[in-house]
Amino acid sequence: MTVPVRALIDCHALRHNLNRVRETAPQSQVMAVIKADGYGHGIAVVADALAGADAFAVARLDEAVQLRGQDSEHDICLLSGFYLRDHVAPMRQHRIHPVVHCYEQLALLDVTQSAGLAVWIKLDTGMNRLGFPAAELDRVCGRLSQQGILVIGVMSHLANADDPDDGYTETQLARFLAGTRDRALPRSIANSAALLAWPGTRLEWVRPGIMLYGCSPLKNHDEDELQLRPAMTLTSRVIAVKSVQRGQPVGYGSTWRAERDTRVAIVACGYGDGYPRHAPSGTPVWLGGRRAGLVGRVSMDTLAVAVDDDAAIAVGDEVELWGRHVRVTEVAQSAGTISYELLCRVAARVQREVVG
Protein backbone atom coordinates (compact mmCIF):
# COMPACT_ATOMS: atom_id res chain seq x y z
CA MET A 1 0.00 0.00 0.00
CA THR A 2 1.38 3.41 -0.96
CA VAL A 3 2.10 5.77 1.94
CA PRO A 4 1.86 9.46 0.95
CA VAL A 5 4.65 10.76 3.19
CA ARG A 6 8.11 9.49 2.27
CA ALA A 7 11.59 10.15 3.60
CA LEU A 8 14.16 9.56 0.88
CA ILE A 9 17.59 8.77 2.40
CA ASP A 10 20.46 9.61 0.04
CA CYS A 11 23.58 7.58 0.80
CA HIS A 12 25.51 9.48 -1.87
CA ALA A 13 24.89 12.66 0.15
CA LEU A 14 26.02 10.99 3.38
CA ARG A 15 29.29 9.94 1.76
CA HIS A 16 29.76 13.37 0.20
CA ASN A 17 29.35 15.03 3.60
CA LEU A 18 31.85 12.62 5.16
CA ASN A 19 34.29 13.62 2.44
CA ARG A 20 33.74 17.26 3.40
CA VAL A 21 34.83 16.33 6.93
CA ARG A 22 37.95 14.65 5.55
CA GLU A 23 38.75 17.69 3.39
CA THR A 24 38.32 20.06 6.32
CA ALA A 25 40.23 18.02 8.92
CA PRO A 26 42.63 15.87 6.86
CA GLN A 27 44.95 15.11 9.78
CA SER A 28 42.19 13.92 12.12
CA GLN A 29 40.48 10.59 12.52
CA VAL A 30 36.71 10.75 12.18
CA MET A 31 34.24 9.43 14.76
CA ALA A 32 30.90 9.67 12.94
CA VAL A 33 28.04 10.41 15.33
CA ILE A 34 25.05 8.26 14.35
CA LYS A 35 23.04 8.34 17.56
CA ALA A 36 19.22 8.70 17.72
CA ASP A 37 18.76 6.17 14.92
CA GLY A 38 21.23 7.98 12.73
CA TYR A 39 19.56 11.36 13.39
CA GLY A 40 16.31 9.83 12.18
CA HIS A 41 17.80 8.48 8.94
CA GLY A 42 18.10 4.86 10.15
CA ILE A 43 21.22 3.72 12.01
CA ALA A 44 21.81 0.65 9.83
CA VAL A 45 21.58 2.65 6.60
CA VAL A 46 23.79 5.44 7.90
CA ALA A 47 26.46 3.10 9.28
CA ASP A 48 26.66 1.32 5.96
CA ALA A 49 26.88 4.59 4.01
CA LEU A 50 29.52 6.00 6.39
CA ALA A 51 31.68 2.88 6.49
CA GLY A 52 34.61 5.11 5.52
CA ALA A 53 34.62 6.69 8.98
CA ASP A 54 37.24 5.54 11.49
CA ALA A 55 34.75 4.95 14.32
CA PHE A 56 31.11 5.45 15.23
CA ALA A 57 29.50 7.13 18.23
CA VAL A 58 26.04 6.55 19.71
CA ALA A 59 24.33 7.68 22.90
CA ARG A 60 22.59 4.57 24.24
CA LEU A 61 23.80 1.05 24.97
CA ASP A 62 21.00 -0.58 22.97
CA GLU A 63 22.05 1.44 19.94
CA ALA A 64 25.64 0.31 20.39
CA VAL A 65 24.67 -3.36 20.68
CA GLN A 66 22.43 -3.08 17.62
CA LEU A 67 25.23 -1.45 15.66
CA ARG A 68 27.77 -4.10 16.71
CA GLY A 69 25.42 -6.75 15.33
CA GLN A 70 25.80 -5.09 11.93
CA ASP A 71 29.41 -3.91 12.12
CA SER A 72 32.18 -6.09 13.53
CA GLU A 73 35.06 -3.83 12.53
CA HIS A 74 34.56 -0.22 13.65
CA ASP A 75 35.20 1.03 17.15
CA ILE A 76 31.91 2.09 18.77
CA CYS A 77 31.94 4.87 21.35
CA LEU A 78 29.10 5.16 23.87
CA LEU A 79 28.92 8.93 24.34
CA SER A 80 26.63 9.05 27.37
CA GLY A 81 28.55 6.30 29.09
CA PHE A 82 26.87 3.89 31.49
CA TYR A 83 25.01 4.18 34.76
CA LEU A 84 24.33 0.58 35.88
CA ARG A 85 26.70 -2.24 36.82
CA ASP A 86 24.70 -4.50 34.50
CA HIS A 87 25.94 -2.43 31.56
CA VAL A 88 29.56 -3.47 32.03
CA ALA A 89 29.32 -7.06 30.78
CA PRO A 90 27.58 -6.24 27.46
CA MET A 91 30.06 -3.42 26.84
CA ARG A 92 32.93 -5.88 27.18
CA GLN A 93 31.16 -8.57 25.19
CA HIS A 94 30.40 -6.28 22.26
CA ARG A 95 33.67 -4.29 22.41
CA ILE A 96 31.93 -1.02 23.09
CA HIS A 97 34.01 1.90 24.35
CA PRO A 98 32.06 3.92 26.93
CA VAL A 99 32.76 7.49 27.91
CA VAL A 100 33.63 7.76 31.61
CA HIS A 101 32.57 11.14 32.94
CA CYS A 102 31.92 10.84 36.70
CA TYR A 103 33.23 9.05 39.80
CA GLU A 104 29.95 7.17 40.24
CA GLN A 105 30.85 5.26 37.08
CA LEU A 106 34.23 4.30 38.49
CA ALA A 107 32.46 2.79 41.49
CA LEU A 108 30.51 0.49 39.15
CA LEU A 109 33.70 -0.98 37.72
CA ASP A 110 35.69 -3.75 39.31
CA VAL A 111 38.75 -5.71 38.24
CA THR A 112 36.82 -8.96 37.71
CA GLN A 113 34.16 -7.60 35.38
CA SER A 114 35.90 -4.60 33.87
CA ALA A 115 39.46 -5.70 33.10
CA GLY A 116 40.18 -5.21 29.42
CA LEU A 117 37.46 -2.60 28.93
CA ALA A 118 38.59 0.35 26.77
CA VAL A 119 37.18 3.78 27.61
CA TRP A 120 37.26 7.45 26.72
CA ILE A 121 37.52 9.98 29.56
CA LYS A 122 35.41 13.10 29.32
CA LEU A 123 36.54 16.41 30.76
CA ASP A 124 34.18 19.28 31.54
CA THR A 125 35.77 22.41 30.10
CA GLY A 126 32.81 24.70 30.76
CA MET A 127 29.62 23.23 29.33
CA ASN A 128 28.74 21.88 32.79
CA ARG A 129 26.88 18.86 31.54
CA LEU A 130 29.12 15.77 31.68
CA GLY A 131 32.78 15.37 32.55
CA PHE A 132 35.47 15.48 35.21
CA PRO A 133 37.28 18.71 36.04
CA ALA A 134 40.34 18.93 33.78
CA ALA A 135 42.66 19.01 36.80
CA GLU A 136 41.53 15.51 37.81
CA LEU A 137 42.60 13.71 34.63
CA ASP A 138 45.69 12.12 36.24
CA ARG A 139 43.67 10.88 39.20
CA VAL A 140 41.01 9.33 36.94
CA CYS A 141 43.61 7.70 34.72
CA GLY A 142 45.27 6.21 37.79
CA ARG A 143 42.01 4.76 39.08
CA LEU A 144 41.19 3.20 35.73
CA SER A 145 44.67 1.74 35.40
CA GLN A 146 44.36 0.07 38.81
CA GLN A 147 41.13 -1.52 37.61
CA GLY A 148 42.75 -2.94 34.49
CA ILE A 149 40.91 -0.55 32.17
CA LEU A 150 42.54 0.91 29.07
CA VAL A 151 42.13 4.63 28.42
CA ILE A 152 42.06 5.16 24.65
CA GLY A 153 41.33 8.88 24.53
CA VAL A 154 40.18 12.09 26.20
CA MET A 155 37.29 14.22 24.97
CA SER A 156 35.27 17.28 25.86
CA HIS A 157 32.26 19.07 24.38
CA LEU A 158 31.86 22.65 23.20
CA ALA A 159 28.88 24.76 24.20
CA ASN A 160 28.93 27.60 21.66
CA ALA A 161 30.91 26.40 18.66
CA ASP A 162 27.96 27.13 16.34
CA ASP A 163 28.70 30.85 16.73
CA PRO A 164 32.03 31.71 15.06
CA ASP A 165 32.05 35.05 16.89
CA ASP A 166 31.68 33.60 20.39
CA GLY A 167 35.01 33.51 22.18
CA TYR A 168 33.90 30.90 24.71
CA THR A 169 35.02 28.18 22.31
CA GLU A 170 38.59 29.44 22.56
CA THR A 171 38.28 29.44 26.35
CA GLN A 172 37.09 25.85 26.41
CA LEU A 173 39.76 24.75 23.94
CA ALA A 174 42.50 26.37 26.05
CA ARG A 175 41.23 24.56 29.15
CA PHE A 176 41.16 21.27 27.29
CA LEU A 177 44.66 21.64 25.88
CA ALA A 178 46.02 22.61 29.27
CA GLY A 179 44.27 19.72 31.00
CA THR A 180 45.59 17.12 28.56
CA ARG A 181 49.07 18.56 28.06
CA ASP A 182 50.88 16.00 30.18
CA ARG A 183 49.06 12.93 28.84
CA ALA A 184 50.03 11.34 25.54
CA LEU A 185 46.48 10.34 24.71
CA PRO A 186 44.37 10.93 21.58
CA ARG A 187 42.10 13.96 22.07
CA SER A 188 38.72 14.98 20.69
CA ILE A 189 36.76 18.20 21.18
CA ALA A 190 35.48 19.16 17.71
CA ASN A 191 31.84 18.66 16.79
CA SER A 192 30.53 19.63 13.35
CA ALA A 193 30.51 23.35 14.06
CA ALA A 194 33.96 23.39 15.62
CA LEU A 195 35.72 21.41 12.92
CA LEU A 196 34.33 23.82 10.31
CA ALA A 197 34.85 27.12 12.13
CA TRP A 198 37.58 26.57 14.71
CA PRO A 199 40.76 25.05 13.18
CA GLY A 200 42.45 24.67 16.56
CA THR A 201 39.90 22.06 17.60
CA ARG A 202 40.91 19.64 14.83
CA LEU A 203 42.92 17.37 17.08
CA GLU A 204 43.61 13.64 16.76
CA TRP A 205 39.86 12.90 16.50
CA VAL A 206 36.86 14.93 15.32
CA ARG A 207 33.22 13.99 16.03
CA PRO A 208 30.95 15.27 13.25
CA GLY A 209 27.22 14.83 13.65
CA ILE A 210 24.70 17.14 12.00
CA MET A 211 26.92 18.08 9.05
CA LEU A 212 27.02 14.43 7.99
CA TYR A 213 23.29 14.71 7.35
CA GLY A 214 23.68 17.83 5.23
CA CYS A 215 22.67 20.54 7.71
CA SER A 216 24.66 23.62 8.53
CA PRO A 217 25.86 23.64 12.16
CA LEU A 218 26.88 27.31 11.99
CA LYS A 219 24.94 30.50 12.53
CA ASN A 220 24.68 32.65 9.40
CA HIS A 221 26.28 30.02 7.17
CA ASP A 222 24.03 27.95 4.92
CA GLU A 223 24.49 24.48 3.51
CA ASP A 224 25.42 25.63 0.01
CA GLU A 225 28.20 27.81 1.38
CA LEU A 226 29.52 24.83 3.37
CA GLN A 227 29.09 22.45 0.41
CA LEU A 228 26.82 20.08 2.31
CA ARG A 229 24.14 17.95 0.66
CA PRO A 230 20.85 17.01 2.35
CA ALA A 231 20.71 13.33 3.22
CA MET A 232 16.94 13.31 3.78
CA THR A 233 14.20 14.59 1.50
CA LEU A 234 10.72 14.56 3.05
CA THR A 235 7.91 14.52 0.50
CA SER A 236 4.17 14.00 0.35
CA ARG A 237 1.23 14.49 -2.05
CA VAL A 238 -1.52 17.01 -2.66
CA ILE A 239 -4.85 15.41 -1.70
CA ALA A 240 -7.16 18.38 -2.44
CA VAL A 241 -7.12 21.84 -4.01
CA LYS A 242 -9.49 24.40 -2.48
CA SER A 243 -10.64 27.83 -3.62
CA VAL A 244 -10.75 30.08 -0.57
CA GLN A 245 -12.53 33.40 -0.86
CA ARG A 246 -11.11 36.62 0.49
CA GLY A 247 -11.61 36.90 4.25
CA GLN A 248 -12.23 33.17 4.75
CA PRO A 249 -10.11 31.15 7.24
CA VAL A 250 -8.12 27.97 6.76
CA GLY A 251 -7.49 25.39 9.47
CA TYR A 252 -8.01 25.07 13.21
CA GLY A 253 -8.47 28.27 15.18
CA SER A 254 -8.95 30.35 12.02
CA THR A 255 -5.48 31.77 12.59
CA TRP A 256 -5.03 32.60 8.89
CA ARG A 257 -7.52 34.32 6.61
CA ALA A 258 -7.17 34.88 2.90
CA GLU A 259 -6.30 38.48 2.01
CA ARG A 260 -7.64 37.79 -1.49
CA ASP A 261 -9.27 34.91 -3.31
CA THR A 262 -6.65 32.16 -2.93
CA ARG A 263 -6.04 28.63 -4.15
CA VAL A 264 -4.96 26.34 -1.33
CA ALA A 265 -3.41 22.89 -1.73
CA ILE A 266 -4.08 20.43 1.09
CA VAL A 267 -1.06 18.18 1.63
CA ALA A 268 -1.07 14.77 3.36
CA CYS A 269 1.51 15.54 6.04
CA GLY A 270 1.14 16.78 9.58
CA TYR A 271 2.55 16.61 13.06
CA GLY A 272 1.60 12.93 13.19
CA ASP A 273 4.33 12.44 10.59
CA GLY A 274 6.84 14.57 12.48
CA TYR A 275 6.27 17.87 10.69
CA PRO A 276 6.45 20.68 13.28
CA ARG A 277 3.01 21.65 14.52
CA HIS A 278 4.16 25.17 15.34
CA ALA A 279 5.44 25.93 11.84
CA PRO A 280 3.80 29.31 11.12
CA SER A 281 2.08 30.55 7.99
CA GLY A 282 4.71 31.33 5.39
CA THR A 283 6.97 28.37 6.23
CA PRO A 284 8.36 27.33 2.81
CA VAL A 285 7.61 24.17 0.87
CA TRP A 286 8.40 23.23 -2.75
CA LEU A 287 5.38 22.63 -4.95
CA GLY A 288 4.87 22.82 -8.69
CA GLY A 289 8.51 23.71 -9.38
CA ARG A 290 8.51 26.77 -7.12
CA ARG A 291 8.39 27.82 -3.49
CA ALA A 292 5.09 28.22 -1.71
CA GLY A 293 4.12 28.94 1.88
CA LEU A 294 2.09 27.23 4.58
CA VAL A 295 -1.20 28.81 5.65
CA GLY A 296 -3.04 28.11 8.88
CA ARG A 297 -2.17 25.61 11.57
CA VAL A 298 -0.55 22.28 10.84
CA SER A 299 -2.95 19.43 11.65
CA MET A 300 -2.12 15.87 12.68
CA ASP A 301 -2.38 14.49 9.13
CA THR A 302 -2.52 17.53 6.83
CA LEU A 303 -1.19 20.97 6.19
CA ALA A 304 -2.31 23.71 3.81
CA VAL A 305 -0.24 25.62 1.24
CA ALA A 306 -1.22 28.78 -0.67
CA VAL A 307 -0.40 28.39 -4.37
CA ASP A 308 -0.04 30.98 -7.11
CA ASP A 309 -2.95 31.53 -9.45
CA ASP A 310 -0.91 30.42 -12.46
CA ALA A 311 0.51 27.30 -10.80
CA ALA A 312 -0.68 24.05 -12.41
CA ILE A 313 -1.37 22.19 -9.17
CA ALA A 314 -3.48 19.02 -9.08
CA VAL A 315 -4.39 16.25 -6.69
CA GLY A 316 -1.55 13.72 -6.58
CA ASP A 317 1.25 16.24 -7.18
CA GLU A 318 4.40 15.71 -5.12
CA VAL A 319 5.36 18.26 -2.46
CA GLU A 320 8.84 18.62 -0.96
CA LEU A 321 8.53 19.51 2.71
CA TRP A 322 12.30 19.68 3.06
CA GLY A 323 15.26 18.50 1.03
CA ARG A 324 17.19 20.01 -1.88
CA HIS A 325 14.91 22.97 -2.64
CA VAL A 326 13.84 23.79 0.91
CA ARG A 327 16.46 22.95 3.51
CA VAL A 328 15.31 21.43 6.78
CA THR A 329 17.25 24.21 8.50
CA GLU A 330 14.85 26.76 6.98
CA VAL A 331 11.79 24.84 8.18
CA ALA A 332 13.32 24.53 11.65
CA GLN A 333 14.07 28.24 11.86
CA SER A 334 10.51 29.07 10.85
CA ALA A 335 9.17 26.73 13.53
CA GLY A 336 11.50 28.06 16.23
CA THR A 337 13.53 24.89 16.60
CA ILE A 338 16.63 23.23 15.11
CA SER A 339 17.19 20.82 12.26
CA TYR A 340 18.32 18.07 14.67
CA GLU A 341 14.85 17.91 16.23
CA LEU A 342 12.96 17.76 12.94
CA LEU A 343 15.15 14.98 11.53
CA CYS A 344 14.91 12.91 14.71
CA ARG A 345 11.12 13.33 14.97
CA VAL A 346 10.15 11.90 11.58
CA ALA A 347 7.50 9.37 12.59
CA ALA A 348 7.61 5.61 12.14
CA ARG A 349 4.58 5.76 9.83
CA VAL A 350 6.63 7.71 7.27
CA GLN A 351 7.91 5.39 4.56
CA ARG A 352 11.71 5.38 4.28
CA GLU A 353 13.35 4.79 0.92
CA VAL A 354 17.10 4.49 0.43
CA VAL A 355 19.11 5.43 -2.66
CA GLY A 356 22.80 5.10 -3.35
C-alpha positions in Angstrom: 0.0 0.0 0.0 1.4 3.4 -1.0 2.1 5.8 1.9 1.9 9.5 1.0 4.7 10.8 3.2 8.1 9.5 2.3 11.6 10.1 3.6 14.2 9.6 0.9 17.6 8.8 2.4 20.5 9.6 0.0 23.6 7.6 0.8 25.5 9.5 -1.9 24.9 12.7 0.2 26.0 11.0 3.4 29.3 9.9 1.8 29.8 13.4 0.2 29.4 15.0 3.6 31.8 12.6 5.2 34.3 13.6 2.4 33.7 17.3 3.4 34.8 16.3 6.9 38.0 14.6 5.6 38.8 17.7 3.4 38.3 20.1 6.3 40.2 18.0 8.9 42.6 15.9 6.9 44.9 15.1 9.8 42.2 13.9 12.1 40.5 10.6 12.5 36.7 10.7 12.2 34.2 9.4 14.8 30.9 9.7 12.9 28.0 10.4 15.3 25.0 8.3 14.3 23.0 8.3 17.6 19.2 8.7 17.7 18.8 6.2 14.9 21.2 8.0 12.7 19.6 11.4 13.4 16.3 9.8 12.2 17.8 8.5 8.9 18.1 4.9 10.1 21.2 3.7 12.0 21.8 0.6 9.8 21.6 2.6 6.6 23.8 5.4 7.9 26.5 3.1 9.3 26.7 1.3 6.0 26.9 4.6 4.0 29.5 6.0 6.4 31.7 2.9 6.5 34.6 5.1 5.5 34.6 6.7 9.0 37.2 5.5 11.5 34.8 5.0 14.3 31.1 5.4 15.2 29.5 7.1 18.2 26.0 6.6 19.7 24.3 7.7 22.9 22.6 4.6 24.2 23.8 1.1 25.0 21.0 -0.6 23.0 22.1 1.4 19.9 25.6 0.3 20.4 24.7 -3.4 20.7 22.4 -3.1 17.6 25.2 -1.4 15.7 27.8 -4.1 16.7 25.4 -6.7 15.3 25.8 -5.1 11.9 29.4 -3.9 12.1 32.2 -6.1 13.5 35.1 -3.8 12.5 34.6 -0.2 13.6 35.2 1.0 17.2 31.9 2.1 18.8 31.9 4.9 21.4 29.1 5.2 23.9 28.9 8.9 24.3 26.6 9.1 27.4 28.6 6.3 29.1 26.9 3.9 31.5 25.0 4.2 34.8 24.3 0.6 35.9 26.7 -2.2 36.8 24.7 -4.5 34.5 25.9 -2.4 31.6 29.6 -3.5 32.0 29.3 -7.1 30.8 27.6 -6.2 27.5 30.1 -3.4 26.8 32.9 -5.9 27.2 31.2 -8.6 25.2 30.4 -6.3 22.3 33.7 -4.3 22.4 31.9 -1.0 23.1 34.0 1.9 24.4 32.1 3.9 26.9 32.8 7.5 27.9 33.6 7.8 31.6 32.6 11.1 32.9 31.9 10.8 36.7 33.2 9.1 39.8 30.0 7.2 40.2 30.8 5.3 37.1 34.2 4.3 38.5 32.5 2.8 41.5 30.5 0.5 39.1 33.7 -1.0 37.7 35.7 -3.8 39.3 38.7 -5.7 38.2 36.8 -9.0 37.7 34.2 -7.6 35.4 35.9 -4.6 33.9 39.5 -5.7 33.1 40.2 -5.2 29.4 37.5 -2.6 28.9 38.6 0.3 26.8 37.2 3.8 27.6 37.3 7.4 26.7 37.5 10.0 29.6 35.4 13.1 29.3 36.5 16.4 30.8 34.2 19.3 31.5 35.8 22.4 30.1 32.8 24.7 30.8 29.6 23.2 29.3 28.7 21.9 32.8 26.9 18.9 31.5 29.1 15.8 31.7 32.8 15.4 32.6 35.5 15.5 35.2 37.3 18.7 36.0 40.3 18.9 33.8 42.7 19.0 36.8 41.5 15.5 37.8 42.6 13.7 34.6 45.7 12.1 36.2 43.7 10.9 39.2 41.0 9.3 36.9 43.6 7.7 34.7 45.3 6.2 37.8 42.0 4.8 39.1 41.2 3.2 35.7 44.7 1.7 35.4 44.4 0.1 38.8 41.1 -1.5 37.6 42.7 -2.9 34.5 40.9 -0.6 32.2 42.5 0.9 29.1 42.1 4.6 28.4 42.1 5.2 24.6 41.3 8.9 24.5 40.2 12.1 26.2 37.3 14.2 25.0 35.3 17.3 25.9 32.3 19.1 24.4 31.9 22.7 23.2 28.9 24.8 24.2 28.9 27.6 21.7 30.9 26.4 18.7 28.0 27.1 16.3 28.7 30.8 16.7 32.0 31.7 15.1 32.1 35.1 16.9 31.7 33.6 20.4 35.0 33.5 22.2 33.9 30.9 24.7 35.0 28.2 22.3 38.6 29.4 22.6 38.3 29.4 26.4 37.1 25.9 26.4 39.8 24.7 23.9 42.5 26.4 26.0 41.2 24.6 29.1 41.2 21.3 27.3 44.7 21.6 25.9 46.0 22.6 29.3 44.3 19.7 31.0 45.6 17.1 28.6 49.1 18.6 28.1 50.9 16.0 30.2 49.1 12.9 28.8 50.0 11.3 25.5 46.5 10.3 24.7 44.4 10.9 21.6 42.1 14.0 22.1 38.7 15.0 20.7 36.8 18.2 21.2 35.5 19.2 17.7 31.8 18.7 16.8 30.5 19.6 13.3 30.5 23.4 14.1 34.0 23.4 15.6 35.7 21.4 12.9 34.3 23.8 10.3 34.9 27.1 12.1 37.6 26.6 14.7 40.8 25.1 13.2 42.4 24.7 16.6 39.9 22.1 17.6 40.9 19.6 14.8 42.9 17.4 17.1 43.6 13.6 16.8 39.9 12.9 16.5 36.9 14.9 15.3 33.2 14.0 16.0 31.0 15.3 13.2 27.2 14.8 13.6 24.7 17.1 12.0 26.9 18.1 9.1 27.0 14.4 8.0 23.3 14.7 7.3 23.7 17.8 5.2 22.7 20.5 7.7 24.7 23.6 8.5 25.9 23.6 12.2 26.9 27.3 12.0 24.9 30.5 12.5 24.7 32.6 9.4 26.3 30.0 7.2 24.0 28.0 4.9 24.5 24.5 3.5 25.4 25.6 0.0 28.2 27.8 1.4 29.5 24.8 3.4 29.1 22.4 0.4 26.8 20.1 2.3 24.1 17.9 0.7 20.8 17.0 2.3 20.7 13.3 3.2 16.9 13.3 3.8 14.2 14.6 1.5 10.7 14.6 3.1 7.9 14.5 0.5 4.2 14.0 0.4 1.2 14.5 -2.0 -1.5 17.0 -2.7 -4.8 15.4 -1.7 -7.2 18.4 -2.4 -7.1 21.8 -4.0 -9.5 24.4 -2.5 -10.6 27.8 -3.6 -10.8 30.1 -0.6 -12.5 33.4 -0.9 -11.1 36.6 0.5 -11.6 36.9 4.2 -12.2 33.2 4.8 -10.1 31.1 7.2 -8.1 28.0 6.8 -7.5 25.4 9.5 -8.0 25.1 13.2 -8.5 28.3 15.2 -9.0 30.4 12.0 -5.5 31.8 12.6 -5.0 32.6 8.9 -7.5 34.3 6.6 -7.2 34.9 2.9 -6.3 38.5 2.0 -7.6 37.8 -1.5 -9.3 34.9 -3.3 -6.7 32.2 -2.9 -6.0 28.6 -4.1 -5.0 26.3 -1.3 -3.4 22.9 -1.7 -4.1 20.4 1.1 -1.1 18.2 1.6 -1.1 14.8 3.4 1.5 15.5 6.0 1.1 16.8 9.6 2.5 16.6 13.1 1.6 12.9 13.2 4.3 12.4 10.6 6.8 14.6 12.5 6.3 17.9 10.7 6.5 20.7 13.3 3.0 21.7 14.5 4.2 25.2 15.3 5.4 25.9 11.8 3.8 29.3 11.1 2.1 30.6 8.0 4.7 31.3 5.4 7.0 28.4 6.2 8.4 27.3 2.8 7.6 24.2 0.9 8.4 23.2 -2.7 5.4 22.6 -4.9 4.9 22.8 -8.7 8.5 23.7 -9.4 8.5 26.8 -7.1 8.4 27.8 -3.5 5.1 28.2 -1.7 4.1 28.9 1.9 2.1 27.2 4.6 -1.2 28.8 5.7 -3.0 28.1 8.9 -2.2 25.6 11.6 -0.5 22.3 10.8 -2.9 19.4 11.7 -2.1 15.9 12.7 -2.4 14.5 9.1 -2.5 17.5 6.8 -1.2 21.0 6.2 -2.3 23.7 3.8 -0.2 25.6 1.2 -1.2 28.8 -0.7 -0.4 28.4 -4.4 0.0 31.0 -7.1 -2.9 31.5 -9.4 -0.9 30.4 -12.5 0.5 27.3 -10.8 -0.7 24.1 -12.4 -1.4 22.2 -9.2 -3.5 19.0 -9.1 -4.4 16.3 -6.7 -1.6 13.7 -6.6 1.2 16.2 -7.2 4.4 15.7 -5.1 5.4 18.3 -2.5 8.8 18.6 -1.0 8.5 19.5 2.7 12.3 19.7 3.1 15.3 18.5 1.0 17.2 20.0 -1.9 14.9 23.0 -2.6 13.8 23.8 0.9 16.5 22.9 3.5 15.3 21.4 6.8 17.3 24.2 8.5 14.8 26.8 7.0 11.8 24.8 8.2 13.3 24.5 11.6 14.1 28.2 11.9 10.5 29.1 10.8 9.2 26.7 13.5 11.5 28.1 16.2 13.5 24.9 16.6 16.6 23.2 15.1 17.2 20.8 12.3 18.3 18.1 14.7 14.8 17.9 16.2 13.0 17.8 12.9 15.1 15.0 11.5 14.9 12.9 14.7 11.1 13.3 15.0 10.2 11.9 11.6 7.5 9.4 12.6 7.6 5.6 12.1 4.6 5.8 9.8 6.6 7.7 7.3 7.9 5.4 4.6 11.7 5.4 4.3 13.4 4.8 0.9 17.1 4.5 0.4 19.1 5.4 -2.7 22.8 5.1 -3.3 
